[in-house]
Amino acid sequence: MKFSKALLFFVLVVALIAIVGCASATPAAQPPAASSAAPASSAASQAAAKTYKDMTLCYPQLGAESDWRTANTASFKETAQTLGIKQLVFSDAQQKQENQISAVRACIQQKVDVIALPPVVEDGWDAVLNEAKNAKIPVIVVDRSVSADKSLYASHIGSDMVLEGERAAAEFNKMMPNGGAVLELSGTTGSGAAVGRAKGFRNKINANIKILDSQTGNFTRAEAVPVMQAFLKKYKAGTDFQGIFIHNDDMGIGAIEALKAAGVKPGDLKIVSVDGTRGGFQAMVDGWFQADVECNPLLGPQVFEMALKLMNGQTIDREVLTNETVYYPDKAKDLLPTRKY
Ligand code: GYE
């Protein structure tokens, strides 16, 4: 009797150890967002792998403010078609964060597989990113960055905006070795693109080049025109300033319009823009821009590839920066026909 009690106890202890040991050896089924930085769990790899045909991807586009944006939208729509995904949930927030937040919420309601978010501004995403996380829907931040904690999203795919600003500064340093003054026509206030480019520019601009003034043109051609007109009322081109750093090509084209209308030959000033769109290349061919810092909008293929990995619980990179360069007028004419946007 005594012996069998001891045996029973022994058996129970062994069984308990086996259960505990087993539990800790079995990887817990992880939601895709949480497993983003971890290798694929065996549970995920055992389940039938998801394909593009299973994918519903949400892309709450921030607007249609520029040629860059048009090309970015086209890249997502074309890639969705080519890959044959189940559904692309696309919307246009018209440069309003509240519209983007509503669009994200609608996608959470719809239980999409992945949300790819190009945030119009950096701040103010914590609440909705938390909601996506609680709903176990991974978010890939696309193009511009967010200031929210990295634990709230799976990854960021986009350009290094600070580097773009630094590259623009390097052009002015080369063109204005004896110093001078420049104006800055900046992008949307509070956007990762404008904040990064302004920061990079200030990081690298030589001390003898003064940033005389900086105003936003909201990344649009239409809004850049009155900003440039106001600049020209306040400052004399060529005397008070010799150059203009412009945060995108659309605003650059608007600024050129305003300069020409005021009787200033844009080619007499040093103008550096960002994006490298066909419009920017044409401005270099025409002699108005002296350099165009590339920013690539064709992010669709990379984003869908990462989204599928997330759906399958596979390892992904937490930050993917696009490889970019600077374009100059000397090759602009030859390259213009090859430009995809
Ligand atoms: O440079 C500009 C667009 O966020 C990188 O947004 C993007 C910027 C781009 O409106 O043209």
Residues whose N, C-alpha, C, O or C-beta is under 5 A from the ligand:
A	BS01	GYE	E65 S66 W68 R69 D143 R144 A193 F219 H247 N248 D275 C295
